[in-house]
Amino acid sequence: MKAKSEYRDRERTQVAVLDELVNNLEDGMTVFELRAAVSVEIDELEDALATLKDDGLIDVDRTGGRAVIKPDDRVVPDVSEDEEAGEESLGEWIRERLPF
């Protein structure tokens, strides 16, 4: 799942971070997990996280002795929005084109 379309007109790293966080919505991600998933230099990641935090698009939970980053609720698309957008999965695409 990707972040809502209205949040995709940001820098490439910021969009990649939001997408990864939306994909890991339940557990959130640490800075190290984000760095591995987004594959950018730590300075670039820190800049992106600072900007997203300033804009209120991410939340940082510091419980349990570690910082876990999660996307703000407004960044996460509703399931119905994805369906309305006409996005079909690979399986749906194959089913429509191959006779079973």
N, C-alpha and C positions, 0 to 999 in steps of 0.2 A: 504494500500500500504506500502511496505517496502523500506528501503534505498537500493541503488544499491548494488549488490553482492560484488563489490570490496571494499566496506566500512563495510562489515560485519565480518571481521577478527580482530575486536577490542575487548576490554573488554566488558563484558556483559552489563554493565550500559551504556556505550557509544553507543552500538548498540540499546539498548532500547530507549535511548534519540533520536537518529537519526530516528528510526521508528516512534516514536510519533510525532516528528516534521514534518516528511514527511506526516503523516496522517492529520496534521493540517496546511497544507502548506499555505493556504490563510491568516489565522488569526495569525499564529504563537502561541507561548505559553509563559507564564510567568514562572519564576522559581517555583512558588507555584503550578501551573498547571502541570508542568513537574514532580515535586516531587510526586504529587498525582497519576499521570498516571504511573510512573515508579516504585513507591513503594520502594524507597531506602532511606537510611539516608541522611540528608542534606549534610554532609561532603563528602560522596561518590558521590552525584550528583554534588557538586561544583567541585570536582576533574575531573569528566567526562566532565563537561562543559568547564573547563579551558583547558583541553587537546584538545577537539574538536575546541575550539576557536583558540588555538595556531596552530592547523593543518589547519585552514581556512575552516572547515567543517560547521560552524554555523556563522550566522550574528546576531548581537544584535542591535535592533532598539530602541532608547531611546526617541522617540517622544511621545507627549501626556502625559508626566509625569510618564510613566512606561516603564520598559525594556521588550521588546517582542523579543523572540528568534525564529529565522527561520533557516531552513537548507540552506546551500549554494546550488546553482542551480545544481552543478555537483553531488550532493548526490541524487537528485530526479530522479527516473527512468522515462524513456520515456514510454508512454503507449504502443507503438509498441514493446519495449523490453520485457514487461510483456507478451504480446501475443506471441512473438517469443519463449519465454522460455517455452511455453506450459503450463503455469499455467491456470487452469480452475477454474471457480467459483463453489461454491457448487451447485448452480442452474444448471449450465451446466453439472456437474457430474451426478446429479439426472436425468435430461432430457435424457441423453445418456443411462441410465440404466433402466429407467422405460418406459413402452409403454404408450403413451398418444394418 
